[in-house]
Amino acid sequence: MRTITSLATVLLVSSVAAQNCWYAPSNTPTVGTCNSIPLGQSSSRYQCLMTADDLGQRPTIIRALGFASCAGGTMTASRMLIRFNYFQGATLGTDFATNLGTGEVTMLNTTSFSWTYAANTWSDIPLTGTFTYIPTRGNLLIDVEFEGASGGASFHRDTRQRVYANNWTGTPPATGSSSSAAAKVRVTDGNACSVGAFTNYGRGCGAGPLAVAGTGTPTVGTTVTLAMTGGRASSAGAYFLGATRLNIDLSTAGMTGCFLNTDLLAIFGTAFDGSGAATPIQLPIPADNTLVGAIINWSGFNLDASANPFGITTANGVEMKIAN
């Protein structure tokens, strides 16, 4: 099985679509120690950061904030206040007001708060505000304050910094404690999150016909596989990728019933075995959030002198969308 080590370069020049969901530090809602800070407390003032890298180093609109609970339930509170702002630097201090700064955006300010969450999945708190995130302005500060709460639970956490003060009455304290156990968070534009996937389109030609397909889920930091079948036994050919879907009929070139399903940005030669299957290729996707939302298209060809006067057959197209 061949590994395409140049995929990183190809991805960096491929087209990039908008991504609508961002995570700190990862998108797995089932992973991480369970911890009751802040959403398992009767009252809490809580702050954490999402970095510009977490948010893909690109502008985005934020309308929802989600957490990954270790158990299902419904949390109520007499008051819930959530604010977002920019934060310069990578480390929070213990003074809440200094961290929050000025010009913050109120994302939710409500009494008689009620929120139903599910176990081991992302559950969004329905916000009423909108935050326009611009990466050059800094990291994203998330500030949560509530009191009179019940029905909360433990939520999955990771080793990010948090600043918190719990179980106070009356006026929230001005300062809190700092530790490396922040709850895992997700922010979104309010729409359903897109996922990494391979999607077949178009059609192949030849006796097989020639067909290409991907396996695995294309996410940053993982490796997926592309395979091609339906070629001539013991022959040669190539996988190729492009940035744009095409549907060009090649019949006028002497390749009746064949189509060019993507432009040719890069070509990777391969051999077909005695059953007409090409050697699969591995596609390592760099652990780089700027690639989230990238879409590239794969296809392939096979050298088959018996197929048509031109001696080439082409495969269907496969769209590969990368998520985080």
PENORLIN-V914897 format. One record per residue. D_CENTER is the distance of its C-alpha to the mean C-alpha in Angstrom with 1 decimal. Layout:
((D_CENTER) (D_CENTER))
This chain:
((26.6) (25.7) (22.7) (21.6) (21.5) (21.4) (18.0) (16.6) (19.3) (18.7) (15.0) (16.1) (18.6) (16.6) (15.8) (12.6) (11.6) (10.6) (7.1) (8.3) (6.5) (6.5) (7.8) (11.0) (11.2) (8.9) (7.3) (10.6) (13.0) (16.0) (16.2) (18.2) (21.8) (22.9) (24.4) (26.2) (25.6) (25.3) (24.9) (27.6) (30.3) (33.0) (32.2) (29.8) (28.9) (25.5) (23.4) (20.3) (18.1) (14.6) (14.9) (14.4) (12.3) (10.0) (9.9) (9.4) (13.2) (13.3) (15.0) (13.4) (15.2) (14.8) (16.7) (15.6) (15.3) (14.5) (15.8) (15.8) (19.5) (21.6) (23.9) (24.3) (26.5) (27.4) (27.7) (30.3) (31.4) (34.3) (32.2) (28.6) (27.6) (24.1) (23.9) (21.4) (22.6) (22.0) (23.1) (24.5) (24.1) (22.2) (24.7) (25.8) (29.5) (31.2) (32.5) (30.3) (31.8) (31.6) (27.9) (27.3) (29.5) (30.6) (29.0) (26.5) (24.9) (25.8) (22.9) (25.1) (28.8) (30.4) (33.1) (33.3) (29.6) (28.3) (24.8) (24.2) (21.4) (20.7) (20.6) (17.7) (15.1) (13.4) (16.3) (16.4) (19.5) (20.7) (21.2) (23.7) (22.9) (20.5) (19.4) (18.8) (16.9) (18.3) (17.2) (20.8) (22.1) (20.6) (18.3) (17.6) (20.3) (19.9) (23.4) (24.4) (28.0) (29.7) (33.0) (35.0) (32.1) (32.4) (30.4) (27.5) (26.1) (24.4) (20.6) (18.5) (18.6) (17.8) (19.9) (19.0) (21.9) (23.2) (26.5) (28.2) (31.5) (32.2) (35.0) (36.9) (39.2) (40.1) (38.7) (35.4) (36.2) (35.7) (34.2) (32.1) (31.3) (28.5) (26.8) (23.7) (22.4) (20.1) (18.3) (14.6) (13.2) (10.5) (11.3) (10.8) (13.1) (14.7) (13.5) (12.0) (8.2) (7.4) (6.5) (7.1) (10.9) (14.3) (16.6) (20.3) (22.6) (26.1) (28.7) (30.3) (34.0) (36.7) (38.3) (35.1) (33.5) (31.1) (27.6) (24.3) (21.3) (18.1) (17.4) (14.5) (10.8) (9.3) (6.6) (7.5) (10.7) (11.8) (14.6) (15.1) (18.5) (20.3) (23.8) (26.7) (29.7) (32.8) (34.3) (37.9) (39.0) (39.2) (38.0) (35.6) (32.7) (29.3) (25.6) (24.5) (21.5) (21.3) (19.3) (21.2) (22.1) (25.9) (28.6) (31.7) (34.7) (36.3) (39.5) (41.5) (40.8) (42.4) (39.2) (40.0) (37.1) (34.5) (31.7) (29.5) (26.0) (24.2) (25.5) (26.1) (24.0) (24.6) (26.7) (26.7) (30.0) (30.4) (33.3) (34.0) (35.9) (38.9) (36.9) (35.1) (31.7) (30.0) (28.8) (25.1) (22.8) (20.0) (17.0) (15.6) (12.3) (12.7) (11.0) (10.4) (7.8) (10.0) (9.0) (5.6) (7.2) (10.1) (12.4) (15.4) (18.2) (20.3) (23.9) (27.0) (30.8) (33.7) (37.2) (39.6) (43.0) (44.1) (41.4) (42.6) (44.8) (41.9) (41.0) (37.2) (34.8) (31.3) (28.3) (26.0) (22.7) (19.2) (16.1) (13.1) (9.7) (6.9) (3.3) (2.3))
